[in-house]
Amino acid sequence: MKKLIAFLTTLITLCGVSCSEKPTSSNSRVINKEQVQIVDNSRIYKKTELPFPDELQGISNIFYNEKSGSIHIIGNDSEGNEKACITDSDFSMYSYADLKLKMDYSKNESVAFAVSEDNIFAVISTAVQAEKNEEISFTYRLKTYDNSGNELSVSDFTIDDSLLSECLYKGIRSIRYAGENRLILDIDSIFLLIDTEGNVIETLTEETVNDYTESANGYIRHYVENNGYYGIKSDKITEKLIDFTDSGLSGISAISPIANGDFVCYMDRKLYRLSERDIAEYSQIQTITLAAASKIDEIQPMIADFNAESNLYQIDLKNYLDGYEYSAEGVENAVNDLEMDIISGKIPDMVYLDTNEIEKLSSKGAFADLYEFMDSDSKYSRDAFLPNYLEAAETNGHIYSVAPTFMIKTIAAKTKHTDIQNWNFEEFKNVYNSKSADMTLFESANNRIAVFGFLSDDCNDFVDYGTHTCSFNSQDFINILEFSAEFPSVEEYSWETTSCRNDTALISTLYIKSFRDINVQNQSIFGDDITFVGFPSENRNGSVMTLSNQFAIMEDSPAKDGAWSFIRTFFRDDRYYGNINGIPITEKGFEIAMEEALEPPYYIDGESNQKVPMKETGYNFTNGSETEITPMTETEQAKYEAFVRSITRAVSGHYDNSINSIVSEETSRYFAGACSAEECAEAIQNRVSIMLSEQS
């Protein structure tokens, strides 16, 4: 098997750096991107459940006062009344303060809290709109209580509009105690220092606001971001204190530091103390580094669960997107950072990357063949997966990456108009030309640019990232160019809206996000029996699985078995129950998805633990119509199953902006009459070939 460094560079040799050493109690490093410096001093914490305050139904805020050692837990009771539970770091005795507040959300009321050593502060903001078209104004009320809930003062106040002229929303986002009976209001990132009567003392900036905040445990402010808990020190240095994923935490909605370096948090409707784990607990645990360059919201809870349950492995997530905006440019920068780390010898154990990036790296021997793990796995062997998924995911008989679910992109038409499943281009044109002039091709956007984009499927068919080749000079591509040119330009197009349901449009592109969704889109868009005609292609393989981010195990990782142990948790049967997005890749998961599609969607009632059916509706974005959906029949289920199992091609769910820019430039020349279709195709072929060869 080729080694990774051989393809990345012949000039740099790999130093002996392993990313699978035993974990330490501290993972100190500095992240410095786009002028943001964060010192990562996060530890690994274990959680211990605490007695839940019996007078509270839910918790919105947790505050710790270092001077008094008191902890204020604020939430509401079963009647919606706001209350404060006051305790200490031993959580041995709870006292309660009824704040005599009940928010009327129908009147656009909201509340924010802060505490001091002796007092509880509540600022209520209310949106007021006198007439329907008049601008919304806000009124504010500040209430001050003692720790027994006795109301000490009430002040109604307004804020001069000139101070909030840049605010889109003028409700109170949060408040902080600033000492000397002063509060800092955060109104859409405008910070105002006020006294207890609501008088504005000073307008603060993001640079000066921390100067007015009292320090607690050495930090003047804490915040949650990117699945971590951070503290800002008085010298403006930001430290990452807890990595939620490393500590097996997810769904935290309130958290605060307390005494002795511990924390208290509200998670999954329970109250927990977080205490640093002794390094001795990890003497037999192997750290597995997972590198990502994208949003990780979908996988973060699974990482947290794995870390909380496993006694053998610990997933250390490094998301290279941290510090960048979530945009095409930000993701590209994150991927580049990851590749530079790999070049320098900082090789992760596995990656979670876009399909296009996976294909580029897998062609160079970067990843282990996952068949090796399937063949030795008694539960998730090859037979456990959909055969057509394995065929679509294979590269020369190997599988280098896996996604727990996939979506589908295809084109459909009413069966009464055509029964040709996966048609070629000639059949597609013949069917369209046989219809009356009153029938459009698509329901909207029947101009040459849009038609080209639809039929070329964003050029997925014409680029092979694995071999770094393309086929834009093929007859398929030329056919699409010539057919698209028959439609009006964007400037000439009248932007009419037609409908497949009422037979004024022939076909519609379907983006199917689950097995259930096939039925939803059929009923909402067509309302009749349909044929999955697919994108017209000579190989009659015009329906595709779309795969966005996938897991892959690095060939040079010393922790490959541990990495597979984590990945296989995504195939568990319980992952596929409920209203999931995506079509399962396992046979058992697919069976679960099919069976659940025969009944309405549901949620699980928290008290009875029973299924509660929900009304299902489908929305046709073309004409704005909404349709009440009935569950699919067993006959429809069998038809949809056969369709899903027939798909043997997979593409990325992301677009390649560089290639799309080239295609857009050259097709614009063709549609303007500056070149023939053959010349356009050849120009694109030459430019994209050069770009792909530079990436090889």
N, C-alpha and C positions, 0 to 999 in steps of 0.2 A: 504494500500500500504506500502510495506517495506520501511524503511528509508535507505538512502544511507550509513550512517556510520555503520549500523548494519552489512553490508557485508564486509566493509573494515577492521574493527577491532573491537574487543570487549573490547579493553583496553583503547581506546581513545574516549572520548565523544565530541560531536560537540559543540563548543562554538557558541554564537549567533552572527555570522558574516554574514552580508547581502552584496551581491555584486550588489545590485540594489538601492543604495542610490542616492540621487540627485547629479548631477555632480558638481564638483568644477572647478574653473578656472585653477587649477594646479593639476597635477597628479604625484607628486614627489615621485620617488622610485629609487632604485639602482638595475640594472641588472648586475650580476657579474658571468660570465660563461667563463671558459677557459681563465682566466687571462684578460678578457675584462671587464672593468668597465664603465658603462654608467649611468649617472644620468638623470632620466626621469623628466624633467621640462617642458614637453610639455603643451601648452595651447590649447584651442579650438578656431579656427579662423573662421571668416566669410569672404566671398570673395565679392569684389565689382569690377565690370568690369571697366576697364580703356580705354580711347581712344587708338585704335591700331595705331602704327606709320604708316602713310599712304604710306611712301616710302618703307616699308618692306613687303615682301611676307611671310616670316617666321622668327623665332627668334632662334638663337643657343646659345647665351650667354647673361647673365645679370650681370653687375658689379655695385657695390656701393662704392664710395669713401667717407669715413667719413670726411676727412679734408675739401673737397670742397662741400660735400653734393650732388655731381652730380651722376646721374645714367646713365650708358652706356648700351644701348640695341643694341646688335649686331646681324645682320641677313643678309639675301640677298633679293634683289629686284626681280621683275618678270623676269629679264634677267639673274639672277644668280650672280649678282655683290654683293660683300660684302659691307655693309654700317653700320655705327654706328649712332644710334639715341641718342641724349644726352638731358637729362631732369633733373628735381629735384624731391624731394619727394612729391611735389604738383601736378606733371604731368600737369602743366598748359600751358607749352610751350615746343615744340619739335624743336630741331635743328638737322641737319643731316651732317654727314661727309662721303663723298664717298671715300672709301679706295682703289679704283681702283684695286680691286682684283677680279678675277674670277677663281675659282678652275677648273682645268681640271682633272676630276676624271678618265678619260680614261688613263691618264698618271700617275696615282697613286699619285696624289697630295692631301695633306690635310693641314688644317690650324688650329692653336690654338691661342687664344687671351688672353691678359691681359691688365689692365689699371692702370695708376697712377693718381695723381691729375691733371697732365698736359698733359699726353701722352697716346696714344694707341699703343700697341705692337702686332705684328702679326708674328708668326714663321710658315713658310711654309716648309713642308718636302716633298720630292719627291723621290719615289723609282726608281732606275735605274738598268736595267739588260741588259748588252751589248749583250750577246748571250743567247740562250734559256736555256742552262744548267748551266750557270754561276750563282754564288751567287748574290743575290740582294744587292745593296749598296744604301745608302741614302745620298742625299745632302740637305742642309738646307739654308734657307734665312730668315733673321730677318729684318723686316721693322718697323720703328718708325715714328709715326704721331703725330701732335698736335691735339687738340680737334676740329679743323676745317677740319681735313682730309688732311692737308698739309704734304707731305712726308718729314721727316727731315733727315732720313738716311736709307741706304740699305746695309746690310752686308751679303755676301755669306760666309758660313763656313762649315767645316766638323768636325766630332768628331772622335777622335782616336778609332779604333776598340777595343783596349784593355779595354776601359772604358765601352763598350757595349757588351762584350763577352758573358754575360749571358742573353742577350735580345733575345727573339724569334722574336719580331717585333721592328724595330728601328725607326718607325715613331713617331712623337711627340704626346703623349696622351693629355697633357695639359701643360700650363705654368702659373706661378704666378709671380707677381711683388714682389721683395725682398728689395725694397728701394735702394737709391743711384745708380739709373740706372742699377740695376741688375735684372736678371730674374732667376727663377728656372724652368728647363725643367724636365718634367716627361716622361721618355722613358721606357715603360714597367717596371715601378717601380724602375728604376735607376734615381736618382735625381742629376742633374748637375746645379751648380750655374755658370752663365755666365754673361759677360758684354754686352753692346749694340753692340759690334763688333763680338760677337759670341765666344769670348775667354773663355775657361773653367777655372774658378777660383778655383773651389773645387768640389769634389764629396761628396754628402751628403747621410746620411742614413735616414731611416724612423724616427729614434729617433731625429736626428739633423735638419731635414728639416724645422720643425716648428720654430726653433730658428732664421731663416732668413726671416720669413714671418711677414709682418706688421700686427698689430692688427687692427680690425675693429669691433666696437660695443662690444669690450671685447673678441672677438674671432679671432684667427689667421688663422683658416681655417673652411670651411663648406663643408659638403658632403651629398649626398642622398643615403640612404640604407634602405632596409626592409620597404619600404613605409613610411619613415620618413625623416626629415631634422635634421641634427646634426651639432653642433658647437664644435670645439676644442679650449679650452682656453689656455692662455699662461702657465698655470701650468700643462698642458697636460691632464686636466680633460675633458672628453667628455660629452656633454649634448645633450639630445634629445629635440629639440626645437618645432618641429611640428610633430604630428602623423597625416599623411595624411588621414587615415581612419576616425579618430575621427572628423576631420574637414570637412569631406565630399569631399575630394580632390582625384583625380586620373588622371593619364596620364600627370603628370607634367614633362616637358622636360627642363625647365630652371627656376631657382629660386634664389633670393638674398634677404638678409636683407636690410632694408632701415631705415630711421629715425623713431624715436618714437616707436620702438619695432614692427613696421610693416614689411611686406615682400611684394615683388612683384614677380609674377610668370607667366609663359607662359604655358597655358593648353588648350587643345582642340582648338588650333589656335586662342586663345583669351588671352588678357593681363588682369591680375587681381591684385588688392591690397588685401592683407590678413591682417585683423585687429582682435585683440583678442576680442572675444565676452564678453559682460557684463554678469556676473553671473546671473543677474536678468532675462536675457532672458531664462534661464534654470530652472526657479523656478518651472515650471510645467512639466519638462521633466524627464523621468525616464531612468536611465542608465541600459543597459543590457550588461552583460559581456559575451563575446563569447570567449571560449578557443579553441585554435587549436594547433596541433603539426605536422604541415606539411607546404608545400608551399601554399600560399593563393592568388596567382596571379589571379586565376579564380574568386574568390569571393570578392577580395578587391574592385574592381570598384562598385559592387553592395552594399557593405557596405557604401562606400563613398556616393553613390547616396541616400541611405536610410537616412543617417545622414543629408544630405543636405536638404532633402525634408520633413522629419518627424518633426512634432511639438509636438509629444508625447513621442518619444523614441530616445535614442542615443546608438548606438552599440559601446561598448568599446572592441576592439579586443586585446586579449593577446595571442600572438603566442609563445608557449614554445620552438619552434625550433630556435628562435632568440638566437644567440650565439653558435649554433651548426652547423656543416656541414650538408648539405642535403644528408644524406646517411642512410642506414639501421640502423647503430649504432646511428647516430645523432637523427633519429626519435624515436628510442627506448628510448634514454635518455630523449628526450622531453616528451614522454608519461609518463615515470617514474616521471619526475618533476611534471607533472600535477596531477598524482595520489597522490603524496606526499602532494601537496597543498590541494587536496580534503580531505585527511586524517586529515590535520591540521585545517580543517574548512573553507578553502578558496574555497568555492564552486561557480563555475560560474553559469550563468543562462542557458547557452547552450554550446554545444561542436560541433566541426567539426573534426571528427576523422575517421580513417580507419575502414572499416566494421568489421574486426576481433575484434578490440578494442571495437567497439560499441556492438557487440554480447556478449563479455565477461562481460561488465558492465550492459547490459540490463537484463541479467539473474539474476542479484542481486538486481533488483528494483531501479536502478539508474535513470531511465528515465521515463518521463510521456508518457502515451499512446496518440499518435497523433490523434487517432480516436476521442478523446474527442474534439479536436479543429476542425477537419473536420466536425463533426456532428453539430457544432454550426456555421459553416461558410456557408453563403448563396451562395458564389461563388465557393469555393474549398471544396465542400462536397465529400463524397466517390465517388459519381457518376462522379465527374470531372476527376477521375484518371483511367488509364488502369486497368481493373479488374485483369489481370494476374500479373501486377506489385504489386498490393496490396497483392495478394496471395503469391507472391514470398517474399515480405518484411515482411509478418506477422510472429509473434511468438506467438503461442497459442491464436490466435484471437486478438492480439494486434499489433500495429505498433509503434515501439520505435524510429525509425529514418527514414530519407527521403533524397533522392538525386534527384535533379531536372531532371537529365537525367541518362541513363545507356548505357553501351555498351554491345556487345554480343560476346561470344566465342562459336564456334561450329566447326564441321567438315562437309565438303561437298564432294560430288562425282557427276560425270556426271550421269544424270538420266538413260542414256542408259546402265550404269553399274549396277545401283541399284535404285529402287524406294521406298526403305524402309526408311521412315523418323523416326529418333530416334530408331535405331536398338539396339537389345541386343547383348551380346558378341558372342553368337553362330551364329547369323545371320551375324554379322561382319566377323567372321572367315570364314564362308562358302562362302561369296562373295569374299573375298580375295583369298582363296584357289582355287576358280573356275577360276581365271584369269591365264594367261600364265606366265611362269617364267620370261618373259621379262618385265612384269609390276611390278614396285616397289610399296610399300605401300604408302609412302610419296614422295614428290618431292626431298627431300634431307634428310640427317641425318637418314638413315635407319640402324642405329646400335642399340644395345639393350638398351643403356642408354637413347638415344633420344626417341626411340619408347616407352619405359616405361614412360618417362616424358610426351609425348604427350597423351598417352592413359589414364594415371592416372590423367590427368588434374591438375598436381601439387598437387594431393592429396586432392583437394577441396571436393570431394564426401565422404571422409572417416573421416572427422573431423567435429564435431558439437560443436562450441564454446559456444553456448547457454546452452547446457547441460554438457559441459566439458567431452564429451565422444568421442570415436573414434571407427572405425570398420575396422581396417586394417586386421583383421583375417577373413574377409568375403570372400566368394567364388569369388566375383567380383575382389577383389584385387589379390587373388591367380591366377585367370585367366590371369590377365594382366602380372603378373610376369612370368608365364610359357610361354605365347605367346611372350613376349619380349626376353626371353632367346633363342628363335629360330633364332634371328638375330645375325650378327657378332659383336664382341667386337669393341670398338673404334679403337683399334690398328689394327684390321684386316679389318676394313671398308675402302673401296676405295674412298669414298666421291664423288660418281658419282652424277650428277644432271639429274633428269628426269622431266617430265612435264605432268600435268593433261590435258593440252590443246591438246597435241599430243598423249594422251592415253598411255604414258609410266609410269604414276603414277596413282594410284587409287584415293587417297583422299588428301585433303589439309585442314589444320587448318585455320579457318578464324577468324580474330579479327576485328569485325565490329564496327566502331566508329560512324556511323550515319545511318539513313535510306537510304540516298543516296549511302552510301558506300557499301551496299549490291549489288547494280547494278554494281558499279565500280569493286569490287572484282570478281563478276561473269564474267564480260567481260574480265578482265585482266588475270585471272588465268585459267578460263575454256573455255570461248568463246562458250558455249553451255548451254542447259537446265540443271539445277542442282537439286539435292536432298540434303536437310539438314539432313544428317544422324546422326549428333551429336556424342558425345563421347559414345562408347558402354556401356550400363548399363541395368541392369535387370528391372529397373523401367521405362525404355524408356523415360527418362527425361534428355537427353544428351546434350541439348543446354542450355546455362546459360546466365543470365544477369551478367555482371561484374560491381560491385559498388566499387568505391575507397573510397573517403571521403564522409561522410554523416553528416547531421545535426541531433542533438537530443537535447531535452529540459530536463533539470534536474528536477526530481520529486520534489526536495526540493526548487526549485527556487520560489521566491515571484513574479517573473515577467514573468510567463509562457505566458500570453496573448501577452505581448510585443514581446517575442521571436517568437511566431507563426506569429505575424504581420510582422516580418522581413523575416522569412522563406518563407511565401506565396508570397513575391515579386519575388521569383525565378520561380514562375509558370505563370507569366504574359505572355500573348500571344506574345508580342513584343520580348520576350527573345528567341523565337523559330524561328524567321525569319532569313534569311541569311544562310550562310554556317557553321552552328553550328556543334560542335563535341558532339556527344551524341544523344540518342533517347529520345524524351520527354516522361515524365510519365503521362502528362495530355492528355485527349482525344482531346482537342482543339489543343494542341501543336503537338500531333501526326498527326492530320489531316493536319496541316500546313506543317510539314516535308514531308508527303506523296505527297502533291500537289506540293511542290517545287521540288521534285525529278523528276517530269515529264518535267522539263525544265532544261537548262544548269545552272551551278552555276553562280553567278553574284556578282558584287559589286555595291554600290550606288555612283554615281558620285556626288562629293561635290558641284558642281555648279548647275547642272540641277536637282539634287535629283532624277534622274531616274536610273533604273536598267541597268547595262551594262553587257551583257553576257560574260562569260569567257570560254576559251577552257578547257575541262576536259580530263585529261589523267590518266590512271591507270598504275601502275608499278608492275611487277612481280619480286620480289627480288630473286627468285630462279634462273631464267635464264637471268635476266637483261633486259627483253623486256618491251617496253612501248606501250600501246594501247590507241588510241583515243576513248573516251567513248561517246556513244550516250545515250540520256536520256532514262529512262525506259519507257516501254509502260504501258497502263492501265491494261493489262492482267498480266504483271510482277508485277505491283504495288499491285494488288489483292493477288497474290501468296506470295509476300514478307510480306504484311500486315498479312496474315493468319499465316505465320511463326513466326513473332514477337509476335503476340498475343497468340501463343501456348506455349511460354516459361513461366514457372511458378517456376523457381528456380533461386536464386541469390547467388553469391559468391563474395568474396573480390577480388578487382583488384590487391591486394598486396600479396606477398608470406610470409609465416611464416618461417623465416630462421631457427628457432630452430627445428621445425618439419622436414623441408627439410633436415637438417643436419643428423638427426637420420635416416630418410628414405634412404639417400644417403649411409650412413655407412653400414646399414644392407643389402641393395640390392647389394652393391659391394661384400659382402661376398657370397650372393646367386649366383651372376653371375660368381664368381670365383670358384663355385662348393663346397663351404665350408658348405652349408646347403641346405635343401630342400625348396621349395616355401612355404610350410606350416610352417616350422620352422622360415623362414625369416619373414613371416607375423605375427607370434606370437611374435617374438622378437620386432618388431616395435610396435605392439599393447601394449605390456607391458611397453615399455619405454615411448611412447607418453601418455599412460593412466596415468602414474605417473606424468608426466610433467603437464598434464591438471588438475589433481586433486590438484596439488600444487597451481594452479592458481585460483581454485574455492573458 
